[in-house]
Amino acid sequence: MGLAERRVATEFEKTEYPPLKQQIDAAAGFPVDIEVRWETLTKDGNDKYVKSWKTCWPKIYFLPIVEAFKEICADDMGKAALKDALKKIVVQDTKTSYSSSWASFTSGTLTLDYMFTNANDVKTRADILRDTLMKAL
């Protein structure tokens, strides 16, 4: 990760990420442990995307979590199920393609792995995430 990438990631982590994290915690009803692997979101060679990261990362990774959690936690049963099962969320971009398998849930860890593309397709990612979790809960 070069200097430009580090600057954008650090600025996002300091200014944009905290309100998103608050939205996720509010939707879940408890503080959620989230590990964002920034170095994968800012892969070398993606210089042409640096300026759009700030607007696209929320749509690709964080807003789908909020939307899925709102649906799952619409009642006390959903809130309790999520709180009992979810131990951690890992956000990363390690794939060389994007697919409907962007969300996986294993041993309490929800892994969200999506290539930097199709940022505006928030609802589809939220639905896939919701369905993945609902099957596991």
Backbone hydrogen bonds, N-H to C=O, Kabsch-Sander energy under -0.5 kcal/mol:
donor,donor_aa,acceptor,acceptor_aa,energy
6,R,2,G,-2.5
7,R,3,L,-2.6
8,V,4,A,-2.1
9,A,5,E,-2.7
10,T,6,R,-2.8
11,E,7,R,-2.5
12,F,8,V,-2.6
13,E,9,A,-2.7
14,K,10,T,-1.9
15,T,11,E,-2.5
16,E,11,E,-0.5
16,E,12,F,-1.2
17,Y,12,F,-2.8
20,L,16,E,-1.1
21,K,17,Y,-2.8
22,Q,18,P,-2.2
23,Q,19,P,-1.9
24,I,20,L,-2.3
25,D,21,K,-2.7
26,A,22,Q,-2.5
27,A,23,Q,-2.4
28,A,24,I,-2.2
29,G,25,D,-2.4
30,F,25,D,-1.0
34,I,32,V,-0.6
35,E,89,I,-3.3
36,V,34,I,-0.6
37,R,35,E,-0.7
37,R,91,V,-2.8
38,W,36,V,-1.6
40,T,37,R,-1.7
41,L,37,R,-1.1
42,T,38,W,-1.3
43,K,40,T,-0.8
46,N,43,K,-1.4
49,Y,46,N,-2.4
50,V,46,N,-0.5
50,V,47,D,-1.1
52,S,49,Y,-1.6
53,W,49,Y,-1.0
53,W,50,V,-0.8
54,K,50,V,-0.5
56,C,52,S,-2.2
57,W,53,W,-3.0
59,K,55,T,-0.6
60,I,56,C,-2.7
61,Y,57,W,-2.7
62,F,57,W,-1.0
63,L,58,P,-3.4
65,I,61,Y,-0.7
66,V,62,F,-1.9
67,E,63,L,-2.6
68,A,64,P,-2.5
69,F,65,I,-2.9
70,K,66,V,-2.3
71,E,67,E,-1.6
72,I,68,A,-2.5
73,C,69,F,-3.0
74,A,71,E,-1.1
75,D,72,I,-0.5
79,K,75,D,-2.2
80,A,76,D,-2.6
81,A,77,M,-2.3
82,L,78,G,-2.5
83,K,79,K,-2.5
84,D,80,A,-2.4
85,A,81,A,-1.8
86,L,82,L,-3.0
87,K,85,A,-0.6
87,K,108,G,-3.1
88,K,108,G,-1.8
89,I,33,D,-2.4
90,V,110,L,-2.9
91,V,35,E,-2.6
92,Q,90,V,-0.5
92,Q,112,L,-2.7
102,W,99,S,-0.7
104,S,111,T,-2.1
106,T,109,T,-2.3
109,T,106,T,-2.4
110,L,88,K,-2.9
110,L,108,G,-0.6
111,T,104,S,-2.9
111,T,109,T,-0.7
112,L,90,V,-3.3
112,L,110,L,-0.5
113,D,102,W,-2.7
113,D,111,T,-0.6
114,Y,92,Q,-1.7
114,Y,112,L,-0.5
117,T,115,M,-1.6
121,D,118,N,-1.8
122,V,120,N,-1.1
125,R,121,D,-1.7
126,A,122,V,-2.7
127,D,123,K,-2.7
128,I,124,T,-2.4
129,L,125,R,-2.5
130,R,126,A,-2.9
131,D,127,D,-2.7
132,T,128,I,-2.5
133,L,129,L,-2.4
134,M,130,R,-2.9
135,K,131,D,-1.9
136,A,132,T,-1.1
137,L,133,L,-2.1
